[in-house]
Amino acid sequence: MKVSRSFEFDAAHRVLGHPGRCASLHGHRYRLQVVVEAAGLDTLGMLIDFGALKRIVEERLLRRWDHAALFRYDDPLVLAIRQAQSNSPERVITLPENPTAEVMARTAFLEIAKALPDGLRLAEVTLWETPNSSASVGPADV
């Protein structure tokens, strides 16, 4: 059996080296869908309480990514923002690769999978960068 929960967050990113407009810093209203599966239900008839799944996703991912700027670790803007911010609230998150929808979905999958209780398995994570564009990651992809 599977259950899913969707989350929304706002973040900025840029794709270093991209030949088009995605090379510029820009933002999205992302949607993240998390699908969890298990062989059976608990004594309450649930696979996982939706509130518990929400807490896991918020703790492992959304608290860092929501209203943050995501960059590849060697993006020159990272140093510039960090030097300029001193006491400002800018949140800069670095990833080992460009923060594409594919990389962000894979990162989300790995982070969430680590925190699931025993007996549950992360079946899929889908990240929509726009209402029409998404990337999906399952266990075979990580």
PyMOL commands that set and color helices and strands:
alter all, ss='L'
color gray80, all
select helices_A, chain A and resi 21-23+50-65+76-85+101-115+139-141
alter helices_A, ss='H'
color red, helices_A
select strands_A, chain A and resi 2-13+26-37+68-72+92-95+121-130+133-137
alter strands_A, ss='S'
color yellow, strands_A
deselect
rebuild
show_as cartoon
